[in-house]
Amino acid sequence: MNPKELYTEHIKTLTDEIYQLNRHNRLVVVLELTAIALAIGCVVAYTIWGGILVLVVAALFIAVYVAIRWKDSRNSRLSEQKDSVRSVYQKELSYLDGDFSGFAVGEQYVNPHHEFTLDLDIFGPQSLFNRINRTVTTGGSDFLAKELAETRVRSINEIETRQEAIRELSEKESLRTAFLAQGRGRQINTVAIMEALHEVQQLHISRLAAHKLTYIAAIGSIIIFYGLLAGAVFGPLSGSLPMLWVLLQITAVYLLFGRTLKRVNQSINIILPRLGTYVSMIMQIVTSDLKSQEGRDIIGQLSADEQDALKSFRLLKGIINDLDQRNEIWVPISNALYLADYFIVRRFLLWQDRYMMHIDEWIEAVSHFDALVSMATFRYNEP
C-alpha cells in the first residue's frame, strides 16, 4: 500500500470511530441525567415515606452515574486522541497533493550569509525544510534546521548511521504518527520549558526541608496532632490542644515555606500544560524498541538506571499538579492534616538534587528524536 492509500484508509477508519464515540457521548449524557434524576427522586421519596431500601437504591443510582461519567470522560479523551491522529494523516495527505501549508516554513532560520542554504532554498516557503519539517517541539525544529545547514563534511560512518536510523523509523509508521499526534497542532516551546526550569534552579530555596531532621520532626508533628485529636475525641484531653497544635503547624509551615512555594510556582507553572505531553513522548521513545545505533543512543540518554527521564518528568508533573491545586481554602486544611507544603518543598528539592542536572540532556534527546521522525516521514512519503 502506497502512502496516499494508507493515509486515506486511516482517515476513513478514524472518522468512523470518532463518529461512533461522539454518538455514544450523546447517549451517555442522557444516561447521566437519568441516573442523577433517579437518585434525587429516591432521596425525595426517602424524606416523604422513609425506608432504608430507598437510600440504598439512591446510592446505587449515584454509583451508576459515577461509572457513566467515568466512561464519558474516557470516551472524550479517546475521541480527542483519535482526532489528533486523524489530523496528522490529513496533513500528510495534503502534503502528497502538493499543499505544504500545514507545516512550518522555517523563515527564522534564513541566513543570507550562509554558504548554501539561501541558494538551495533550504528554508522558507516551498523549501526543503518546509517539505521535511513535522516537528512537535521547537527544539526538534532547531535540531532539524541545524542538520540541514551543517557545513562540516561528515564521515561515511556518520552518514550510514543516520541513514540506518531514518530507514528504521520510516518503517515504524504507527510510532511516528503517535509521536506526531502529541503535538495536537501546536509546538511545545522547548526554550520556555528549559528557561522555567533553570529559573527555578537559580532561586534561593532553603535546604531545610531536605534535611532528615526536619523530615523526622514533620512526621512527629503529624503523629502528635492525631494523638491529641484522638485524646480529645475519645479521652480526657481538651479539644483546644489539637486546635492549638494545628495553628502552630500552619504558622510554622507558612513562615518557612509559603514564600518559597509561591516563587517556585510562579516560575514553573508555565510548563504544566506541556509536561503531560513530554511524559507521553518520552514513553513512546523508550518503549519503541529501536535497533539502530542512533535510536539506541537516544533511548540510552533517556533511560539510564539512576537518571530515568520518564520517572523524573512524572515526579515533576506530580509536584507541579500539587502546586497548582493550592488555594486559600485548601492550604491551611492540607497543612493542618499532613503538612502538605513542607512535603511539596521536600519532594521538589530531592527531585532537583537527583534530576535537574540531566534535564538539558533529556530535552536534547527528545528534540533529536523529534527531528529524526520528520526525516523518516519524508523518506516514507518520498520513497
Disulfide bonds with the S-S distance in Angstrom:
none
